[in-house]
């Protein structure tokens, strides 16, 4: 044990005598370890982001959204190219579509509507523009919203179109900062709604909201969809009138639809919860075929399986992380080769010293330990500097590239172990060469 301590002491002294060479040697390790930590932090951030997105969209959910009509410029291009097709009449996305899905497909747990109306909310002189969202009670299960106080509206309130609402946490703090919200009223547009429940704060990263194109649920006011349909904006009557006109007219496909016969969507979204996530793709295909028939073979909707999109995104990010890992590995290998070259040069310079040590009783093992200690010290020193660089790189990536990064103790430990391993691996050849020197030849070396 004493000999080991002596060998480490000699290695440390040799390193301190050549500070510039030491620093230049460790640069490769510094950049390599820094790259490894940055890569692992990006990978961990991506993993957390995917999980956050999965929670926001729901792992077992299928989302159905209406497809908006083509813009005037696109229509003009089609007319100029002579490829204009007469659009078949469709009732759009309706409540009946939503109700029929769980009735027809037994593997669907439930289907929930969403209607979004932007309006001005008022409460005792305080005002704020909010999204009034028409839903049913199953919507909160699909989106994994939980109550802070009060209750969700029940099936009777939904059936009757009662003027009640559940508000998000941010809406509560805005309008009821110092008082209990349950039982109080908020005016949304021209409609007074009684608050029956307050949602827990749902913490979702703003970057995630932007990436997924979804709203901040904490700012929303949720009311029964029947209330929004009947009291706020009478989409129900309009859609029934459209359906009657569509059913009574002659099926003349060549006739251009009039403005009154334009597609009108009763719902802005339908969220379908399936019983098993591995069935999502198959059920999405069945829903698409069913809605296409109901919409007179007009594909005026899109069926999205969030899980598939997120898995594809995860695969893309995994490839990105593999590329980063390869780059970091190359940096570490280059750093290791640098250490090996410098150690070989050091062995050559200190040939006489090695001969002297061997002559006074040092064994081959002592020489190997001495040079291995020197190589490992170089790589560990570079590893510490690399960890600091990794923290700086991770913070910079999150700040300037807007990519979420998370540095974990595991990633730091892995980087440190890798740095020590590089020193051990690339330091062994020079150490072995030093140990194999003939003491007599070494003493004569000039």
C-alpha positions in Angstrom: 0.0 0.0 0.0 2.9 2.3 0.8 4.5 1.6 -2.6 1.2 2.5 -4.3 1.1 5.9 -2.4 4.7 6.6 -3.5 3.9 5.8 -7.1 0.9 8.1 -7.1 3.0 10.8 -5.5 5.6 10.5 -8.2 2.9 10.6 -10.9 1.3 13.7 -9.4 4.7 15.4 -9.3 5.4 14.6 -12.9 2.0 16.1 -14.0 2.6 19.3 -12.0 6.0 19.8 -13.6 4.5 20.1 -17.1 1.3 22.1 -16.5 0.9 23.4 -20.1 1.4 20.0 -21.6 -1.0 18.5 -19.0 -3.7 21.0 -19.9 -3.4 20.5 -23.6 -3.4 16.7 -23.1 -6.7 16.8 -21.1 -8.5 19.1 -23.6 -9.8 16.1 -25.5 -11.2 14.5 -22.4 -12.7 17.8 -21.3 -14.7 18.2 -24.5 -15.5 14.6 -24.6 -17.0 14.4 -21.1 -18.7 17.8 -21.6 -20.3 16.4 -24.8 -21.4 13.2 -23.0 -23.1 15.2 -20.2 -24.8 17.5 -22.6 -26.0 14.6 -24.7 -27.4 12.7 -21.7 -29.1 15.9 -20.4 -30.8 16.4 -23.8 -31.8 12.8 -23.9 -33.3 12.9 -20.4 -35.0 16.2 -21.2 -36.5 14.7 -24.3 -37.7 11.6 -22.4 -39.4 13.8 -19.8 -40.9 16.0 -22.5 -42.4 12.9 -24.2 -43.9 11.7 -20.9 -45.3 15.2 -20.3 -46.8 15.3 -23.8 -48.2 11.8 -23.2 -49.9 13.0 -20.0 -51.2 16.1 -21.8 -52.7 14.2 -24.7 -53.6 10.9 -23.0 -51.9 7.6 -23.7 -55.1 5.8 -24.5 -56.8 8.7 -26.4 -57.7 9.1 -30.0 -58.4 12.7 -31.1 -60.9 13.6 -33.9 -60.8 17.1 -35.3 -62.6 18.7 -38.2 -60.6 19.7 -41.2 -61.1 23.4 -42.1 -62.0 24.4 -45.6 -59.3 25.2 -48.1 -58.1 28.7 -48.2 -59.2 30.9 -51.2 -55.7 30.8 -52.7 -55.7 27.0 -52.8 -59.2 27.0 -54.3 -58.0 29.4 -57.0 -55.0 27.2 -57.8 -57.3 24.2 -58.2 -59.7 26.2 -60.5 -56.8 27.4 -62.6 -55.5 23.8 -63.0 -58.9 22.5 -63.9 -58.9 20.0 -61.0 -61.7 21.5 -59.0 -63.9 18.9 -57.4 -67.4 19.5 -56.1 -67.4 19.0 -52.4 -70.1 16.6 -51.2 -72.4 17.9 -48.5 -71.5 16.8 -44.9 -73.1 17.7 -41.6 -69.6 18.2 -40.1 -68.5 16.9 -36.7 -71.6 16.5 -34.6 -72.8 15.3 -31.2 -74.4 12.3 -32.9 -70.9 11.3 -34.3 -69.6 11.5 -30.7 -72.5 9.4 -29.3 -72.3 6.8 -32.0 -68.6 5.9 -31.5 -68.9 4.0 -28.2 -72.2 2.6 -29.3 -70.8 1.0 -32.4 -67.3 0.1 -31.2 -67.3 -1.9 -27.9 -63.6 -1.5 -27.3 -64.1 2.2 -26.8 -64.5 3.2 -23.2 -66.1 6.6 -23.9 -66.1 9.5 -26.3 -66.1 13.1 -25.1 -66.9 16.3 -26.9 -65.1 19.6 -26.9 -66.4 23.0 -28.1 -64.2 26.0 -27.6 -65.6 29.6 -27.6 -63.5 32.6 -26.8 -65.3 35.1 -24.7 -64.8 37.9 -22.1 -65.2 36.7 -18.5 -66.3 39.2 -15.9 -66.5 39.1 -12.1 -67.0 42.1 -9.9 -65.1 44.5 -12.1 -62.3 42.0 -13.0 -62.2 40.8 -16.6 -60.2 38.5 -18.7 -60.4 36.9 -22.1 -60.9 33.1 -21.5 -61.8 30.0 -23.5 -65.3 28.7 -22.6 -65.0 25.0 -23.2 -68.1 22.9 -23.7 -67.5 19.3 -22.4 -69.1 16.4 -20.5 -67.9 14.9 -17.3 -65.9 12.2 -19.1 -63.7 14.9 -20.6 -62.0 15.4 -17.2 -61.1 11.7 -17.1 -59.8 11.7 -20.7 -57.5 14.7 -20.0 -56.6 13.6 -16.4 -57.8 16.8 -14.8 -58.4 16.5 -11.0 -60.5 18.6 -8.7 -59.1 21.0 -6.1 -62.5 21.7 -4.6 -66.2 21.2 -5.5 -67.3 18.7 -8.0 -67.6 18.1 -11.8 -71.0 18.8 -13.3 -73.2 15.7 -13.3 -75.2 13.9 -16.1 -78.4 15.7 -15.2 -76.7 19.2 -15.5 -75.3 18.1 -18.8 -78.7 16.8 -20.1 -80.5 20.0 -19.0 -77.8 22.4 -20.3 -77.5 23.9 -16.8 -75.6 27.2 -16.4 -72.8 25.8 -14.3 -69.0 25.6 -14.8 -65.7 24.2 -13.5 -62.9 26.7 -13.7 -59.1 26.2 -14.1 -56.7 27.1 -11.3 -55.4 30.3 -13.0 -59.0 31.5 -13.6 -59.8 30.8 -9.9 -56.8 32.9 -8.7 -57.8 35.7 -11.1 -61.5 36.0 -10.1 -61.5 34.5 -6.6 -58.0 35.2 -5.3 -59.1 35.6 -1.6 -62.4 33.8 -1.5 -64.0 30.5 -2.1 -65.2 30.1 -5.7 -67.8 27.4 -5.2 -71.3 28.7 -5.5 -70.2 32.1 -7.0 -71.0 33.3 -10.5 -68.9 34.3 -13.4 -70.2 36.0 -16.5 -68.9 34.6 -19.8 -70.1 36.6 -22.7 -73.8 37.2 -22.0 -74.2 34.0 -19.9 -73.9 33.9 -16.1 -72.4 30.6 -14.9 -72.3 29.2 -11.4 -69.0 27.7 -10.3 -69.4 24.1 -9.1 -65.8 23.0 -9.1 -62.2 24.2 -9.3 -59.5 22.2 -11.0 -56.1 21.5 -9.5 -53.2 23.3 -11.1 -52.0 21.3 -14.1 -48.3 22.0 -14.5 -47.4 21.8 -18.2 -44.3 23.2 -19.7 -45.0 26.2 -22.0 -42.7 24.7 -24.6 -44.9 21.5 -24.5 -48.1 23.5 -24.9 -46.6 25.4 -27.9 -45.2 22.2 -29.5 -48.5 20.3 -29.2 -50.6 23.3 -30.2 -52.8 23.0 -27.1 -54.2 25.6 -24.7 -53.2 26.1 -21.1 -56.0 24.3 -19.3 -55.5 26.4 -16.1 -57.0 29.4 -17.9 -60.1 27.8 -19.2 -63.7 27.8 -18.0 -65.5 24.4 -18.5 -69.2 24.2 -19.0 -71.6 21.3 -20.1 -71.4 21.1 -23.9 -75.2 21.3 -24.1 -75.1 24.6 -22.3 -72.6 26.0 -24.8 -74.7 24.6 -27.7 -78.0 25.9 -26.5 -77.3 29.0 -24.5 -74.1 30.5 -25.8 -74.0 29.7 -29.4 -76.8 27.7 -30.9 -74.9 25.3 -33.0 -77.4 22.6 -32.4 -80.3 24.3 -34.3 -78.0 25.4 -37.1 -76.7 21.8 -37.6 -80.2 20.3 -37.5 -81.4 22.8 -40.2 -78.3 21.9 -42.3 -79.1 18.2 -41.9 -82.7 18.7 -43.0 -81.7 20.6 -46.0 -79.1 18.0 -46.9 -81.6 15.1 -46.5 -84.3 16.7 -48.5 -82.3 17.8 -51.6 -81.7 15.8 -54.7 -78.3 14.0 -54.9 -76.9 16.0 -57.7 -73.2 15.7 -57.2 -72.4 18.1 -60.0 -74.2 20.9 -58.3 -72.1 23.4 -56.4 -73.1 23.7 -52.7 -74.6 27.0 -51.7 -73.4 29.1 -48.8 -76.3 27.8 -46.7 -75.2 24.2 -47.4 -71.6 24.7 -46.3 -70.2 22.2 -43.8 -70.7 23.4 -40.3 -69.0 21.6 -37.4 -71.0 21.3 -34.2 -68.0 20.1 -32.3 -64.4 21.3 -32.3 -63.0 18.0 -31.1 -63.9 14.5 -30.0 -61.7 12.7 -27.6 -62.1 8.9 -27.7 -60.7 6.8 -24.8 -59.9 3.2 -25.8 -59.7 0.4 -23.2 -56.2 -0.8 -24.3 -53.6 1.5 -25.9 -52.4 -1.3 -28.2 -55.7 -1.1 -30.0 -55.5 2.6 -30.8 -54.4 2.2 -34.4 -57.0 -0.3 -35.3 -59.8 1.6 -33.6 -58.7 4.8 -35.3 -59.1 3.1 -38.7 -62.6 1.9 -37.8 -63.6 5.4 -36.6 -62.3 6.9 -39.8 -64.4 4.6 -41.9 -67.5 5.0 -39.8 -67.3 8.8 -39.9 -66.6 8.9 -43.6 -69.9 7.0 -44.2 -71.8 9.3 -41.8 -70.3 12.4 -43.6 -71.5 11.3 -47.0 -68.0 10.0 -48.0 -66.6 13.5 -47.4 -63.3 13.4 -45.5 -63.8 16.6 -43.6 -62.1 15.3 -40.4 -58.8 13.9 -39.2 -58.3 11.1 -36.7 -55.1 11.5 -34.7 -53.5 8.8 -32.5 -51.2 10.9 -30.1 -49.3 7.8 -29.0 -48.1 7.0 -32.5 -47.1 10.6 -33.1 -45.2 10.7 -29.8 -43.5 7.4 -30.5 -42.4 8.7 -33.9 -41.1 11.8 -32.2 -39.3 9.7 -29.6 -37.6 7.6 -32.4 -36.4 10.8 -34.1 -35.0 12.1 -30.8 -33.4 8.7 -30.1 -31.6 9.0 -33.5 -30.5 12.5 -32.6 -29.2 11.3 -29.2 -27.3 8.4 -30.9 -25.6 10.9 -33.3 -24.7 13.1 -30.3 -23.4 10.1 -28.5 -21.2 9.1 -31.4 -19.7 12.6 -31.6 -19.0 12.5 -27.8 -17.4 9.1 -28.1 -15.2 10.3 -30.9 -14.1 13.2 -28.7 -13.3 10.9 -25.9 -11.3 8.5 -28.1 -9.3 11.5 -29.5 -8.7 12.6 -25.9 -7.6 9.1 -25.0 -5.2 8.9 -28.0 -3.8 12.3 -26.9 -3.1 10.9 -23.4 -1.4 7.8 -24.9 0.8 9.9 -27.2 1.9 12.2 -24.4 2.5 9.2 -22.0 4.7 7.5 -24.7 6.7 10.7 -25.0 6.9 10.9 -21.2 8.2 7.4 -21.1 10.9 8.2 -23.6 11.9 11.4 -21.7 12.1 9.6 -18.4 13.9 6.5 -19.6 16.8 7.1 -17.3 14.5 7.8 -14.3 12.8 4.4 -15.0 16.2 2.7 -15.1 17.2 4.3 -11.8 14.0 3.2 -10.1 14.3 -0.4 -11.4 18.0 -0.5 -10.3 17.1 0.5 -6.7 14.4 -2.2 -6.4 11.2 -1.0 -8.1 9.3 -3.8 -9.8 7.5 -3.8 -13.1 4.2 -3.5 -11.2 5.5 -0.3 -9.5 6.3 1.2 -12.9 3.0 0.3 -14.4 1.1 1.7 -11.3 3.2 4.9 -11.6 2.3 5.6 -15.2 -1.2 4.3 -15.0 -1.8 6.7 -12.0 -0.4 9.5 -14.2 -2.7 8.7 -17.1 -5.8 8.2 -14.9 -5.0 11.5 -13.1 -4.9 13.3 -16.4 -8.2 11.8 -17.5 -10.0 12.4 -14.1 -8.8 16.0 -14.1 -10.1 16.4 -17.6 -13.3 14.7 -16.4 -13.9 17.2 -13.6 -13.4 20.1 -16.0 -15.6 18.3 -18.6 -18.4 18.0 -16.0 -18.3 21.8 -15.5 -18.3 22.3 -19.3 -21.2 19.9 -19.5 -23.3 21.9 -17.1 -22.5 25.1 -19.1 -23.4 23.4 -22.4 -26.7 22.0 -21.0 -27.7 25.4 -19.6 -26.8 27.1 -22.9 -28.7 24.6 -25.0 -31.9 25.1 -22.9 -31.5 28.8 -23.0 -30.6 29.5 -26.6 -31.8 26.4 -28.5 -35.1 26.1 -26.5 -34.4 22.4 -25.9 -35.3 21.0 -22.5 -32.2 19.5 -20.7 -32.0 17.7 -17.4 -28.7 16.8 -15.7 -29.0 13.8 -13.4 -26.4 12.5 -10.8 -26.4 9.3 -12.9 -25.2 11.2 -16.0 -22.4 12.9 -14.0 -21.3 9.5 -12.5 -21.3 7.9 -16.0 -19.2 10.7 -17.4 -16.7 10.4 -14.5 -16.4 6.6 -14.8 -15.9 6.9 -18.6 -13.2 9.5 -18.1 -11.3 7.2 -15.6 -11.8 4.3 -18.0 -10.3 6.2 -20.9 -7.2 7.0 -18.8 -6.9 3.3 -17.7 -7.4 2.0 -21.3 -5.1 4.4 -23.1 -2.5 4.6 -20.3 -1.9 0.9 -20.1 0.2 0.6 -23.3 2.7 3.4 -22.3 2.8 2.0 -18.7 3.5 -1.5 -20.0 6.3 -0.2 -22.4 7.9 1.6 -19.4 7.8 -1.5 -17.3 9.3 -3.6 -20.0 12.4 -1.4 -20.4 15.7 -3.1 -19.6 17.2 -1.3 -16.5 20.7 -1.5 -17.8 19.8 -0.1 -21.3 17.6 2.5 -19.6 20.5 3.7 -17.3 22.7 4.2 -20.4 20.1 6.2 -22.3 21.0 9.8 -23.0 
